[in-house]
Amino acid sequence: SVGALGSVRNLNVHEHISMELFNENGITTPGGAVAFTPQEAKQAFQKMGNPEELVLKAQVLSGGRGLGTFKNGFKGGVHMVSSPEQAEEYASQMLGQELVTKQNPKGIVCNRVYLMEKMDIESEMYLSLLMDRGYGGPVMVGSPAGGTSIEDVAATNPELIFKEPIDITIGMTPEISNRMATNVGLVEGSDAHAKAVTLMNNLYSMFLACDCTQVEINPLAHTASGDIVVCDAKVNFDDNAEFRNKEIYEKRDTTQEDAREVDASKYDLNYIGLDGNIGCMVNGAGLAMSTMDIIQLKGGSPANFLDVGGGATEAQVTQAFMILNDDPNVKAILVNIFGGIMKCDVIAAGIIGAAKTIGLGKPLIVRLEGTNVEKAQALIADSGIEVTLADDLDDAAGKAVSMVQ
């Protein structure tokens, strides 16, 4: 499907990294330790004082871990463990295995586990900060109904969802944080209420300093001892700010991502893998979406979203073509370029360079229009590579679909 396009510019990190980031910003979390081997899981349990129980969590970038099943048959990505030996045994069933979840039905590999202190929770709340286009800035969202799917709460009990837009030129105000602490169910004037206000202020500071696009805490726990603790969280970061948060980006786990998308990101290409068989290389996100739509209208299925942008170099175009050509699911490649800033001859040179470097083993359909189109067509004609030229997008899509049927 094309539904995942909205997440293309957001780094996602593992839960244990999010917890470390919270601690660095004065936000309380349960004690925890990450392990990459079963033996390390056993040692972590012992170093945490051999408690009665710890929570063992598979570290995969997917929601619904607790209800997931590993491909080896081991059920659940979240377990309670009561001894070092049990931690070691359960970790051995998780590490190196693929966890199938509702969000990742094909499975996602688990290369690390997180042992976390078990909390005595009195109540569970929900709290998030996110950039919202509708409000034109950050919005804090809270609910007293934490520990469950916030989407379900919004559908069945919308009155339990509270939103607080934040003027980014002013920042978090006492009025906003106090009101939200009350709305999530804490008694105004209580020690817990004051701690929640402090947490919200620290959370907002972290949100700005780390260039987050979303920080979602579920649950935010009010413990029996009166503390306010982040028990589980998801944090996303804006890729455009990578240059000023390099330490965070160094913790990116590319094993959790589509290998094609990882390769594309190295060349600053906007690429998202899909499940069809017609590879697409287009300039401009709108034209790329239109190209995929017309392929589907013609009875085909796009294998990817790939926008080379308006300022792509010949090297970027060559790499984009190589990604498509190396994809075993791709049976034909459709290049659709409307040259404005992006010159058609640069696209043609990149295609020719890739074809001569790696060979052209798949049907190639090319539709070029705009700046330097005549020069591009001459380059292709003189190159000797086998190309099917199309008059317009409708013609190109039709030819691509017919070649894979």
C-alpha positions as CSV (number, residue, x, y, z in Angstrom):
1,S,0.0,0.0,0.0
2,V,1.0,3.7,-0.3
3,G,-0.3,4.5,3.2
4,A,3.1,4.6,4.8
5,L,4.3,7.6,2.8
6,G,3.8,10.0,5.7
7,S,6.6,8.6,7.8
8,V,9.4,8.9,5.3
9,R,11.2,11.8,7.0
10,N,11.2,10.6,10.6
11,L,13.9,8.6,12.4
12,N,12.6,6.1,14.8
13,V,14.8,4.7,17.6
14,H,14.5,1.7,19.9
15,E,12.7,1.9,23.2
16,H,15.8,1.7,25.3
17,I,17.4,4.6,23.5
18,S,14.3,6.7,24.1
19,M,14.5,5.8,27.8
20,E,18.2,6.9,27.9
21,L,17.2,10.2,26.2
22,F,14.4,10.8,28.7
23,N,16.9,10.3,31.6
24,E,19.3,12.7,30.1
25,N,16.6,15.3,30.0
26,G,15.4,14.9,33.6
27,I,12.5,12.6,32.9
28,T,12.0,9.6,35.2
29,T,11.8,6.1,33.7
30,P,12.1,2.6,35.3
31,G,15.6,1.2,35.6
32,G,16.6,-0.9,32.7
33,A,19.4,-2.6,30.8
34,V,19.8,-3.7,27.1
35,A,21.1,-7.1,26.1
36,F,22.3,-8.4,22.7
37,T,22.9,-12.0,23.7
38,P,21.1,-14.5,26.1
39,Q,24.1,-14.4,28.4
40,E,24.0,-10.6,28.6
41,A,20.3,-10.9,29.5
42,K,21.2,-13.2,32.4
43,Q,24.0,-10.9,33.6
44,A,21.7,-7.8,33.3
45,F,19.1,-9.5,35.6
46,Q,21.8,-10.2,38.1
47,K,23.3,-6.6,37.9
48,M,19.8,-5.2,38.5
49,G,19.8,-6.9,41.9
50,N,18.1,-10.2,41.2
51,P,14.6,-8.7,41.8
52,E,11.4,-10.8,42.1
53,E,10.4,-9.9,38.5
54,L,11.6,-7.9,35.6
55,V,9.9,-7.1,32.3
56,L,11.7,-8.5,29.2
57,K,10.9,-6.6,26.0
58,A,11.9,-7.4,22.4
59,Q,13.4,-4.3,20.9
60,V,11.9,-4.1,17.5
61,L,10.6,-0.9,15.7
62,S,6.9,-2.1,15.7
63,G,3.8,-1.6,17.8
64,G,1.9,-4.6,19.2
65,R,4.9,-6.5,20.4
66,G,3.1,-8.1,23.3
67,L,0.6,-9.7,21.1
68,G,3.1,-10.7,18.4
69,T,4.5,-14.2,17.7
70,F,8.0,-15.1,16.7
71,K,8.5,-17.2,13.6
72,N,10.0,-19.9,15.7
73,G,6.7,-20.2,17.5
74,F,7.6,-18.3,20.7
75,K,4.6,-16.2,21.6
76,G,4.8,-12.6,22.8
77,G,7.5,-10.0,22.5
78,V,6.9,-8.8,26.1
79,H,7.3,-11.2,29.1
80,M,7.7,-11.2,32.9
81,V,10.9,-13.0,34.0
82,S,11.6,-14.0,37.6
83,S,15.2,-15.4,37.4
84,P,18.5,-14.8,35.6
85,E,18.0,-18.3,34.0
86,Q,14.5,-17.4,32.7
87,A,15.8,-14.1,31.3
88,E,18.5,-16.0,29.5
89,E,16.0,-18.7,28.2
90,Y,13.4,-16.2,27.0
91,A,16.1,-14.0,25.4
92,S,17.4,-17.1,23.5
93,Q,13.9,-17.5,22.0
94,M,13.7,-13.9,20.9
95,L,17.2,-12.8,19.7
96,G,17.9,-13.4,16.1
97,Q,14.2,-14.3,15.4
98,E,11.6,-12.4,13.5
99,L,8.6,-11.1,15.4
100,V,5.3,-11.0,13.5
101,T,3.0,-8.2,14.7
102,K,-0.1,-6.5,13.5
103,Q,2.0,-3.6,12.2
104,N,4.6,-5.9,10.6
105,P,2.9,-9.0,9.3
106,K,6.0,-10.1,7.4
107,G,8.1,-10.1,10.6
108,I,10.8,-7.9,11.9
109,V,14.1,-9.2,13.3
110,C,14.9,-8.8,17.1
111,N,18.6,-8.2,17.7
112,R,18.3,-6.9,21.2
113,V,16.1,-7.2,24.3
114,Y,15.5,-4.7,27.1
115,L,15.1,-5.7,30.8
116,M,13.1,-3.2,32.7
117,E,12.2,-2.7,36.3
118,K,8.6,-3.7,37.2
119,M,6.6,-0.7,38.5
120,D,3.9,-0.8,41.1
121,I,1.4,1.3,39.2
122,E,-1.5,3.1,40.7
123,S,-2.9,4.7,37.5
124,E,-1.9,4.9,33.8
125,M,-2.1,8.0,31.7
126,Y,-1.4,8.9,28.2
127,L,0.8,11.9,27.1
128,S,2.3,13.0,23.8
129,L,3.8,15.9,22.0
130,L,3.7,16.1,18.3
131,M,4.1,18.6,15.4
132,D,0.6,19.2,14.0
133,R,0.1,20.8,10.7
134,G,-3.4,21.8,11.5
135,Y,-2.3,23.8,14.5
136,G,0.9,25.0,12.8
137,G,3.1,23.9,15.6
138,P,3.5,21.6,18.6
139,V,0.5,20.1,20.3
140,M,0.4,18.3,23.6
141,V,-2.2,15.5,23.8
142,G,-3.2,13.8,27.1
143,S,-5.7,11.4,28.5
144,P,-6.4,9.8,31.9
145,A,-7.1,6.5,29.9
146,G,-3.5,5.3,29.4
147,G,-2.1,1.9,28.9
148,T,-4.4,1.1,26.0
149,S,-4.7,2.1,22.4
150,I,-5.3,5.8,22.3
151,E,-7.1,5.4,18.9
152,D,-9.6,3.2,20.6
153,V,-10.1,5.7,23.4
154,A,-10.6,8.5,20.9
155,A,-13.2,6.4,19.1
156,T,-15.2,5.3,22.1
157,N,-14.6,8.1,24.7
158,P,-13.5,11.2,22.8
159,E,-14.3,13.3,25.9
160,L,-11.2,11.7,27.5
161,I,-8.8,13.2,25.0
162,F,-7.4,16.6,25.8
163,K,-5.4,18.8,23.4
164,E,-3.2,21.8,24.2
165,P,-1.7,23.7,21.2
166,I,1.6,25.4,22.2
167,D,2.8,28.7,20.6
168,I,6.3,27.8,19.7
169,T,7.4,31.5,20.0
170,I,6.2,31.4,23.7
171,G,6.7,27.7,24.7
172,M,5.2,25.7,27.4
173,T,3.3,27.9,29.9
174,P,2.4,27.1,33.5
175,E,-1.3,27.3,32.5
176,I,-0.9,24.7,29.8
177,S,1.1,22.2,32.0
178,N,-1.1,22.6,35.0
179,R,-4.3,22.2,33.0
180,M,-3.0,19.1,31.3
181,A,-1.8,17.5,34.6
182,T,-5.3,18.0,35.9
183,N,-6.9,16.7,32.8
184,V,-4.9,13.4,32.9
185,G,-6.4,12.7,36.3
186,L,-3.9,14.1,38.9
187,V,-5.2,16.1,41.8
188,E,-4.2,19.8,41.6
189,G,-2.0,20.8,44.5
190,S,-0.7,17.2,45.0
191,D,2.9,16.2,44.8
192,A,2.2,13.9,41.8
193,H,0.5,16.9,40.0
194,A,3.6,19.0,40.6
195,K,5.9,16.2,39.3
196,A,3.8,15.8,36.2
197,V,4.1,19.6,35.5
198,T,7.9,19.3,35.8
199,L,7.9,16.3,33.5
200,M,5.9,18.2,30.9
201,N,8.2,21.1,31.0
202,N,11.3,18.8,30.6
203,L,9.5,16.9,27.8
204,Y,8.9,20.1,25.8
205,S,12.5,21.1,26.2
206,M,13.6,17.7,25.0
207,F,11.1,17.9,22.1
208,L,12.7,21.1,20.8
209,A,16.3,20.4,21.6
210,C,16.2,17.0,19.8
211,D,14.1,18.1,16.9
212,C,11.4,15.6,17.6
213,T,8.4,15.2,15.4
214,Q,6.6,13.0,18.0
215,V,7.1,11.9,21.5
216,E,4.3,9.4,22.6
217,I,4.2,8.1,26.2
218,N,1.8,5.3,26.9
219,P,1.6,4.6,29.7
220,L,2.7,7.6,31.8
221,A,2.4,5.9,35.2
222,H,1.5,7.3,38.6
223,T,3.2,4.8,40.9
224,A,2.1,3.7,44.4
225,S,5.1,5.6,45.8
226,G,3.8,8.9,44.2
227,D,6.3,9.1,41.3
228,I,5.4,10.0,37.7
229,V,7.3,7.6,35.4
230,V,7.5,7.0,31.7
231,C,7.0,3.3,31.3
232,D,6.8,3.0,27.5
233,A,7.4,5.5,24.8
234,K,7.9,6.1,21.1
235,V,10.1,9.0,19.9
236,N,10.5,10.1,16.3
237,F,13.0,12.7,15.0
238,D,13.0,15.1,12.0
239,D,15.6,13.8,9.4
240,N,16.1,17.4,8.2
241,A,17.7,18.2,11.5
242,E,20.2,15.3,11.5
243,F,23.1,17.7,11.1
244,R,22.6,19.0,14.7
245,N,21.7,15.8,16.4
246,K,24.3,13.5,15.0
247,E,24.7,11.5,18.3
248,I,21.0,10.4,18.1
249,Y,21.3,9.5,14.4
250,E,24.3,7.3,15.1
251,K,22.0,5.1,17.1
252,R,19.8,4.4,14.0
253,D,19.2,0.6,13.6
254,T,19.2,0.0,9.9
255,T,18.4,-3.7,10.4
256,Q,14.9,-2.6,11.3
257,E,14.4,-0.9,8.0
258,D,13.9,-1.8,4.3
259,A,17.4,-2.3,2.9
260,R,16.3,-0.5,-0.3
261,E,15.3,2.5,1.8
262,V,18.6,2.5,3.7
263,D,20.5,2.5,0.4
264,A,18.4,5.3,-1.0
265,S,18.9,7.5,2.1
266,K,22.6,7.4,1.6
267,Y,22.2,9.2,-1.6
268,D,19.4,11.6,-0.3
269,L,16.8,9.9,-2.4
270,N,13.1,9.9,-1.3
271,Y,12.3,6.2,-1.6
272,I,9.7,3.9,0.0
273,G,9.4,0.3,-0.9
274,L,5.9,-1.1,-1.8
275,D,4.7,-4.5,-2.7
276,G,4.1,-4.3,-6.5
277,N,6.3,-5.2,-9.5
278,I,6.6,-2.0,-11.5
279,G,9.6,0.1,-10.4
280,C,9.1,3.8,-10.7
281,M,11.6,6.6,-11.0
282,V,10.0,10.1,-11.0
283,N,10.9,13.7,-10.2
284,G,8.5,15.4,-7.8
285,A,6.3,13.8,-5.1
286,G,3.1,14.8,-6.8
287,L,4.1,13.3,-10.2
288,A,5.3,10.2,-8.4
289,M,1.9,9.8,-6.7
290,S,0.1,10.3,-10.0
291,T,2.4,7.8,-11.7
292,M,1.5,5.2,-9.1
293,D,-2.2,6.0,-9.4
294,I,-2.2,5.6,-13.1
295,I,-0.3,2.3,-12.9
296,Q,-3.0,1.0,-10.6
297,L,-5.8,2.3,-12.9
298,K,-4.2,0.3,-15.7
299,G,-4.3,-2.9,-13.6
300,G,-0.7,-2.9,-12.4
301,S,1.0,-2.4,-9.1
302,P,3.9,0.0,-8.2
303,A,6.9,-1.5,-6.5
304,N,8.0,1.8,-4.9
305,F,7.7,5.5,-4.4
306,L,10.9,7.1,-5.7
307,D,11.2,10.9,-6.1
308,V,14.7,11.9,-7.4
309,G,13.9,15.5,-6.8
310,G,14.6,18.6,-8.8
311,G,18.3,18.8,-8.2
312,A,19.4,15.2,-8.6
313,T,22.9,14.6,-9.9
314,E,23.9,11.9,-12.5
315,A,25.3,9.9,-9.6
316,Q,22.0,10.0,-7.7
317,V,20.0,9.0,-10.8
318,T,22.4,6.1,-11.4
319,Q,22.0,4.9,-7.8
320,A,18.2,5.2,-8.0
321,F,18.2,3.1,-11.2
322,M,20.5,0.5,-9.5
323,I,18.1,0.2,-6.5
324,L,15.2,-0.5,-8.9
325,N,17.2,-2.9,-11.1
326,D,18.5,-4.9,-8.0
327,D,15.0,-5.3,-6.5
328,P,13.9,-9.0,-7.3
329,N,10.2,-7.9,-7.1
330,V,10.6,-5.4,-9.9
331,K,9.7,-6.9,-13.3
332,A,9.8,-3.6,-15.3
333,I,11.1,-0.1,-14.7
334,L,9.1,3.1,-15.6
335,V,10.9,6.4,-15.7
336,N,8.6,9.4,-15.8
337,I,10.4,12.8,-15.9
338,F,8.8,16.2,-16.4
339,G,11.9,18.4,-16.7
340,G,11.9,21.8,-15.1
341,I,14.7,22.3,-12.7
342,M,15.5,18.6,-13.3
343,K,17.0,18.4,-16.7
344,C,16.0,15.4,-18.9
345,D,19.5,14.9,-20.2
346,V,20.8,14.4,-16.6
347,I,18.2,11.6,-16.1
348,A,19.2,10.1,-19.4
349,A,22.9,10.1,-18.6
350,G,22.2,8.5,-15.2
351,I,20.2,5.7,-16.8
352,I,22.8,5.1,-19.5
353,G,25.6,5.0,-16.9
354,A,23.7,2.5,-14.7
355,A,22.8,0.3,-17.7
356,K,26.4,0.2,-18.9
357,T,27.7,-0.5,-15.3
358,I,25.3,-3.2,-14.2
359,G,23.5,-4.2,-17.3
360,L,19.8,-3.8,-18.1
361,G,18.0,-7.0,-17.3
362,K,14.5,-5.7,-17.1
363,P,12.2,-3.9,-19.5
364,L,12.7,-0.1,-19.4
365,I,9.9,2.3,-20.3
366,V,10.8,6.0,-20.4
367,R,8.7,9.1,-20.7
368,L,10.6,12.4,-20.8
369,E,9.2,15.9,-21.3
370,G,10.5,19.3,-20.6
371,T,14.0,20.8,-20.3
372,N,16.6,19.4,-22.7
373,V,14.2,16.6,-23.7
374,E,15.7,16.5,-27.3
375,K,19.2,16.1,-26.0
376,A,18.0,13.3,-23.6
377,Q,16.3,11.5,-26.5
378,A,19.5,11.7,-28.6
379,L,21.6,10.4,-25.7
380,I,19.3,7.4,-25.3
381,A,19.2,6.7,-29.0
382,D,23.0,6.8,-29.3
383,S,23.6,4.7,-26.2
384,G,22.6,1.3,-27.7
385,I,20.5,0.4,-24.6
386,E,17.1,-1.1,-25.2
387,V,14.4,1.4,-24.2
388,T,10.7,1.7,-24.8
389,L,9.8,5.3,-25.3
390,A,6.3,6.6,-24.3
391,D,4.5,9.6,-25.6
392,D,2.8,10.5,-22.3
393,L,2.2,9.2,-18.8
394,D,-1.0,7.2,-19.8
395,D,1.0,5.6,-22.7
396,A,3.9,4.8,-20.4
397,A,1.8,3.2,-17.7
398,G,-0.1,1.1,-20.2
399,K,3.2,-0.2,-21.7
400,A,4.7,-0.9,-18.3
401,V,1.6,-2.9,-17.2
402,S,1.5,-4.9,-20.4
403,M,5.2,-5.9,-20.0
404,V,4.7,-7.5,-16.6
405,Q,1.4,-9.3,-17.3
